[in-house]
Amino acid sequence: MTLLAKITLAVALLLSIALPFGVFAAGEKTKGRYKTALGVNALLFIGTVCVATGMIFTGNAYAAETTAAAANSAAGFGYLAAALSVGLSCLGGGIAVSAAASAALGAISEDGSILGKSLIFVGLAEGVCLYGLIISFMILGKL
């Protein structure tokens, strides 16, 4: 794939993400317009990914000559696994912290004596992120 094709795909991908929400932000913010913007965003993003996939996989395929390529592939999957363990655990931890922290703030505003108890629950939710980070260090240690 040429450099111009790569740059074009990158620009198309960025526009497919930014353009629908830019149009939504410029106008009146209603639930129907948000759903439309989200649908257009998903459609453009998936379309761009499909076109990019078609452009990437139209070349010739060659068999690996040595096992070094297989080792590099295994290392690549290891790095991918480490990244996914951190990313997904932080995503889940962020969702848990948002729910626990908002409930904790509401409870503290009514009774200030439960500050310590509420911080424990927020800390437990943050622990999920740390567990993902520890798992990724264990994966990277095996590579």
N, C-alpha and C positions, 0 to 999 in steps of 0.2 A: 504494500500500500504506500502510496506516495505521501510526501509531507503535506502537500496541499489537501489531499483527501483527509488526512488526520486532523488538520486544522479545521477543515470544514465540518467534520463530525463533532469536534469539540465545541465549536461555535453553535452548531445546531442543538447539541445537547444542553448547553447553557441557556440558549434561547427557549428551548422547550420547557425548561424549569422556570425561568424568570418571567417570561412574557405573560402567561396566563395570570399569575399572581400580581404582576405589575398592572395589568388591565383591571383586575379586581380592586387593587388598592386605589386606583385613580377614581373609581366611581363610587356609587352608593353601596354600602356594605350590608347586604341582606343574605339570608341563608340560601336562597335560591341561586344568587350570583356566586356564592362561595362554592356550592356544589357544582355549578357549571364550570367554574375556573378549575376546580379539582379534577373534574372529568376530562377537560381539555388538556390539562397538565399531564394526566396519566396517559391519555391517548398519544400526545406528542412525544412523551418520554419513551413509551413502548415502541412507537414507530421509529424513533431515532435509534433505539437499541437494535431493533430488527434490521434496519438498513445497515448499521455498523457491523452486525454479525454477518450479514450477507457479503459485505465488502471484505471482511477479514478472512472468511473461510472459502473464498473463491480461488485461492492459490493452489499450488500443487502440494501434495503430501509426500513426505519422505520418511522412510523407516530409520529408526535410530541405529547408528552403527556401533555404538558402545553402550555399556551400562552406565556411563557417566551421565548421559541424558536422563536416564531413569532416576538416578540419585538426585539430580537437580530438580526433577519433577516432584520427588518425594519431599525434598526440602521446601519447595514452593508450597506444597499442600500443608506442611508443618507451619510455615509462616501464615498461611491463610487461616489455619485452625487457631493459631494464637491471636490473630487479629479478630476473628469472630468471637472467641471466648471473651475478650475484653469488650468488644463493641456491644454484643448482645447482653452481657451482664450489666454494663453501664446503662444501656437502654432500659432494662428491667428495673435496675436500681433507681434510675431517675423517675420512672413512673411511680415506684413505691414511695420514694421520698416526697414526691409532690402530693401524694394522697396523705401520707403520715404527717407531713409538716403542716399542711393546711388544717388538718383536724387538730393537731397539737396547738397551733396558734389559737384556734377557736376555743379549745378547752382551757388554755392558759388565761385567755381574756376573761373567762368566767370564774376561774379559781386558780390563783397564782401559786398555790402550794403544790400543784402537780407538775411543775416544770421538770423536775428530775425524771419522773416516770415517762413523760412525753418525749424527752430527749433520748431515752433508751430506745424507744420504738423507731425514731428517726435514725439513730445510729445503727440499728439492726438492718434497716433498709439500705444504708450506705455500705454495710458489710458485704452485700451481694456483689457490689462493684469490686471490692478488694479480693473476694474469692475468685472472680474472673481474672483479675490481674495475676494472682498467684498461680492459677492454672496455666495462664499464658507463659509465665516464667518457667514453669515445669516443662511445658511443650518446647520452649526455646532451648532449654537445657539439654533436651534429648537430640537436638539437631546437630 
